[in-house]
Amino acid sequence: MKNSFSPVFRAFQLQLWPLPAILALLLFAGGCKKEDSEYPVLNAQLTSSSSTFDYEESIGFTISATDNEGISEVGAVVLDESGNPVLQAVQTSAGGNASFTWNYAIEHLNPYLLTGSYTIRFFASDGNNISYSFRTVNLNTLPLQLEKVLLFEPQSSVTGVSAITSSGEKNPETTLDIHLRIASSDNRNGQLIAGGDQWEGIFLFDKNSYAVNQQLPTPSLSSPELFSSVIHSFERNRHYVSCIDGLIREIGPSSITGLIDLGGWIPGKMTLAGNEMFVSMSDISGTQHAIGFVNLNSGQLIEVLETDFVVQAFIDSGGDDQWVLGNANGDFVVRKLNRNLPSVYDPDGISGPSDLAEVRDALILPSGNWLVMQESGCYVYTPGAVGSGNYVCPPAVRAVYEQTEDVCYLILAAEILVYRENVGLLASINHNGNLPWVVPVYNK
């Protein structure tokens, strides 16, 4: 039936609508358009026949994309297994062209990238929709190179620094105006870290000129021996320094970036596993002992595992467990630490060391054997069947492993012995008798 309403009535109907509703209706009618539901068609290919790239090599690629609405931009980024960018991302404007091709390259200029498999994520956008394409590449890191091995010899109020070699050479480098307590290398930032007496604080030195980059203050205590140990996290680009005031100081490239409060426990040796730290601890009297579990992301002490022995060394055994070497009532003991539970237990099926002299320090050799420093001497033990160790040399305070030459620097009371497993002692280097530190310095 034909609509018989008069124009006047229709005008009256329109007047019954509120003004905002009329405006909204007009805007909707004028602004409504077809939604863009089509994604760009993307094709991305590597220009090299090989998918393996060395440090400082270019990763060439070609991106071709088409879209009915026009391509606005294209780009690429290299990601690790967690989806984090590891190289500088690249992208360019496509100018809204319906078809666009881009030939470009990503430069592999990250010397700290670990050798392994990575993913390149390519993209093309039309301003509304984004298409992705993925390619797997293998990236090789910058080879590790030893620059020098430094010997820090504390004296009354200064510390002499010499470069030493595995063949026994010793060449003076400089003298630092601190009485050294700990030392380490910050290779990524081209620095040396040195802790002096507590009133001197922590120093960051240029590794070549020995100029002071930063002096980080520490609290004033009655004892000058504030620092007890230091460890470096390559992944986090941080050093951790355990101090007798009950704090572990997190050291960044130019400042103290965090304080880990152990709730009254005094920290000693430390070991790292990703974002976790295990630290040996004692109460202020030195009669109670424990292993603390620290979450490095939060900087919080999460759990305390009390022990009947003093931890002197942590040795990674792979998997969820870690060997723990220590002293109980004057005897050398071997335990295992489960990092997941966490818990400390006496492992089954192994014979304890036949020499029960107290342990001072230990490290793992490339063979998987342990180099253990005891009060009676230094020995090489086979893990899991400790038994009788192979004698290496007289007692040492600690040892440092240098990986490029596969040697250990054993620090004895008046000399440093250079040792290589299955070869023996290579050289002897004299020192001034004031418990020196040996620090390898690398190119990264």
C-alpha positions, 0 to 999 in steps of 0.5 A: 500500500502506498504511504499516504502520510503527508509531508507535514506529518512526516516533518512532525515525526522527525521533530519527535527525534532528539537532536543528538540522535539525528546528528549521530544518524547523519554522521553514521550515514556519511562516515560508513564505508566498507571495512578493509578485511584483506591482508597484504600478500607478503613474500620474503626471502634471504638473498644468500644461499646460506642461512648462517651468518658470522659476526659483522656479516650482512643478512640480506633479504628481499621483501615483496608485498601487494595490497588492494589498499596499498602498502604503507610500510615493510620491515624486519627484525631478528628475534631470539627464542623468547621473541626478544629483538637481538639486532637493530630492527629495520623498516621503510615506508612503501608510499601506499603503492599497491605493489612494493619490493625492498632489498635491504640487509640487517647488520650482525653487529652484536658481539654479545649475541650467543651462537645459535638459531634465531628467527627473522620476522618480516612484515608488510602493513597497509595501515590497517592490517599486517602480514608476517613471514618468518625465516630461521637463520643461524648466527655466529658470535664474535670469537672470544679472545683473551686480551690479557691476564691481570695480577692484582697485588695489594700492598699497604694502601695501594695495589700493583697491577701486572700482566701475566702469561701462562708461560710465567711472564710478569710485566708491571702495568700500573698502581691503583690507589686502593687496598684491593679486596676483590677484583673482576672484569666487566668485559662488555663495558670495557671496565675492571671492577675493584673493591677496596677497604670499606671506606674506599668503596667500589671502583670501576676502572677503564681496562686499558688506561686504568682511569677511574670511571666511577667510584661507588660509595659503600657504608662505613663499618668497623671492619675494613673487609666489607667485600667477600666475593664477586660474581658476574652475570653475562645475561644480565650484564651485572656483577654481584658483590657479597658484603659482610653487612648482610647485603649483596650489591648489584653493580651495573655499568656505572652504578649500584643498581640494586641491594639484595637484603639477606635478612641478617645473614652474611653472604659468601660464595655465590652461583647463578642459574638464569634469574636465580642466585644461590648464596652461601650464608652464615649468621653474624656469629658464624655458628649457623650456616645456610644456602639462600635462594634469591630471585634476581628479578625481584631482588628478594631472598625467597627461601633459606635452606639451613645446612650442617656445613659451611659451603665453600664452592658450588659446581654445576652438574647440569640439569636441576642439581648442583654439587655443593662442596663444603666443610663440616666439623673440619672435614670435606663434605660433598652434597647436592643442591636441587634448584627446583625444590630447592633442597640440599641432600646427601647423594647416594652411590658416591664415595666421599673424598679419602682426604678429608682436609677442609676445602677452600675453593673448587672449580670445574674443568672442561673434562667435567672433573673438579679441581679442589683446593684443600688444606692439604693440597690441590687435587683433581677429583672425578665427580660422582665417585670422589674417592682419592683425588690426583695430587696437583700442587701444595695448598692454594687459596683459590683458582681462576680458569682461563678458557681460551688457553685452557689453563688454571691459575692457582694462587698459593701463599707466595706464588701462582702456579699455571696448571693444565689438566692432563699436562701438569704445571706449566709455570710459576709466577711470584707475588708479594704474599698479600693474597692477590687476585688474578683476572682474565680480560677478554674482548667481550 
